[in-house]
Amino acid sequence: MARENTRKHVPDLKALQRTCDVNYLALMKLLPNGAAVGESVSVGISEQVLFVLRVLETAPYTWHVSIEQCTPGLPCFMRMKVKVRLYHDVRMAEVCASQQIFALQPSYHYPNENMHHPNEKEQVNLFLAEWLKCCLYHGFSTVKQL
């Protein structure tokens, strides 16, 4: 009989904050200054891989931005899609939704019904950091769209 792990994952807040700091700086390099709601930027990584960053909401201290992979021929469920909240006052960006997870929790009990990893939020923010690094290093174009 399998024993269920009852201990809840405790996130490493310092590491998560560092990742969010790096994500903020990278996103601000890709997004236009003073972006308005509905504005978007396309970043090409290769001939087949294109990402679109779209500003969903703006407020004095926060923005909500969606990042979506637009690769022809790739099934929708395999395309990267995240929503990121940018906090301008503290210069941090955190993933608040990813794929079919509409509200990421700080940690999850494991195992769980939806098979989320105990540190799902940390992993998604680290993935965003790697993706942004790739865009800044390999991205061959950024095109502002209205």
MIPA-492591 format. One line per 4 residues: number of its first residue (from 1); for each residue x, y, z of C-alpha. Coordinates in steps of 0.1 Angstrom, whole numbers, plus 2048, in hexadecimal, padded with zeros to 3 digits. Each point is the difference from the previous one (the first is absolute). Example, Ala and Ser with C-alpha at 12.3 -4.5 7.8 and 13.67 -1.06 7.14 Angstrom:
<nodes>
1) 87B 7D3 84E ~ 80E 822 7F9
</nodes>
This chain:
<nodes>
1) 800 800 800 ~ 80F 822 7F6 ~ 805 81A 81A ~ 7F5 823 7F7
5) 819 81D 806 ~ 7EE 817 818 ~ 81B 81A 803 ~ 7F9 81F 7EB
9) 81C 80E 7EA ~ 810 820 80F ~ 80B 817 7E4 ~ 822 811 800
13) 7F4 824 800 ~ 823 80F 7FB ~ 806 7EB 7E1 ~ 7DD 807 7F3
17) 805 825 805 ~ 822 7FF 7ED ~ 7EF 7EE 7E3 ~ 7E4 81A 800
21) 819 81C 800 ~ 812 7F2 7E2 ~ 7DF 7FA 7EE ~ 7F6 824 805
25) 820 80E 7F2 ~ 7FE 7E9 7E1 ~ 7DC 807 7FA ~ 806 826 801
29) 81A 7FC 7E5 ~ 7E7 7EF 7EA ~ 7E1 815 807 ~ 7FC 824 7F3
33) 804 81C 819 ~ 7DE 80C 80C ~ 7ED 7E5 7EE ~ 7DA 803 7FE
37) 7E6 7E5 804 ~ 7FE 7EB 7E0 ~ 823 808 7F4 ~ 815 7E2 7F7
41) 823 7F7 7F5 ~ 80B 7E2 7EC ~ 821 7EF 806 ~ 80D 7E7 7E7
45) 818 7E5 80B ~ 802 7EE 7DF ~ 7ED 7FF 7DF ~ 7E6 7E9 811
49) 7FF 80C 824 ~ 7EF 821 808 ~ 7F5 80E 822 ~ 7E7 81C 805
53) 801 815 81F ~ 7DF 813 806 ~ 7F8 81A 81A ~ 7DE 7F6 80F
57) 7FD 81A 81D ~ 812 81E 80D ~ 7FE 811 821 ~ 818 819 810
61) 815 7E5 811 ~ 7F7 7E0 7ED ~ 7FC 7F2 7DD ~ 7F1 7DF 7F6
65) 811 7F1 7E1 ~ 7F9 7E1 7EC ~ 81B 7EC 7EF ~ 7F5 7E8 7E5
69) 813 7E9 7E8 ~ 7F3 803 7DD ~ 810 7E3 7EE ~ 7EE 7F4 7E1
73) 7F9 7DB 800 ~ 805 7FC 825 ~ 7E1 7F4 812 ~ 7F0 81A 817
77) 805 7EB 820 ~ 826 800 7F9 ~ 804 825 7FB ~ 80E 814 81D
81) 7E7 818 80F ~ 805 814 820 ~ 7F2 81F 811 ~ 819 815 813
85) 7FA 81B 819 ~ 81A 81B 800 ~ 805 814 820 ~ 811 821 7F6
89) 804 80D 824 ~ 815 7E2 80B ~ 80D 7F7 7DD ~ 7F4 7DC 800
93) 7EC 7EB 7E7 ~ 7EF 7E0 80B ~ 7EC 7E6 7EC ~ 7DD 800 80C
97) 7F1 7E8 7E7 ~ 80F 7E5 7EA ~ 7F1 7E9 7E6 ~ 7E0 7F3 810
101) 808 80C 823 ~ 7ED 821 804 ~ 80D 808 823 ~ 821 7F2 80B
105) 803 7F8 825 ~ 820 805 813 ~ 803 7DB 806 ~ 7EB 7E0 7FC
109) 7FC 7E0 815 ~ 80D 7E2 7EC ~ 7F1 7EB 7F3 ~ 7E2 814 7F6
113) 7E2 7FC 7E9 ~ 80E 817 7E5 ~ 824 7F2 802 ~ 810 822 807
117) 823 7FE 80C ~ 805 80C 824 ~ 815 81D 7F4 ~ 7ED 807 7E0
121) 801 826 804 ~ 826 800 804 ~ 804 7E9 7E2 ~ 7EA 816 7EA
125) 812 820 80A ~ 822 7EF 7F9 ~ 7F2 7F4 7DE ~ 7F7 824 7F8
129) 823 80C 80A ~ 80F 7E6 7E8 ~ 7E8 80A 7E4 ~ 808 825 804
133) 825 7F9 800 ~ 7FB 7ED 7DF ~ 7EC 81D 7F1 ~ 819 81A 809
137) 81E 7EB 7F4 ~ 7F1 7EF 7E1 ~ 7E3 817 7F7 ~ 805 80E 7DD
141) 7E4 819 800 ~ 7E8 812 816 ~ 7E3 810 7EE ~ 7E8 817 812
145) 7DC 7FB 7F6 ~ 7E1 813 807
</nodes>
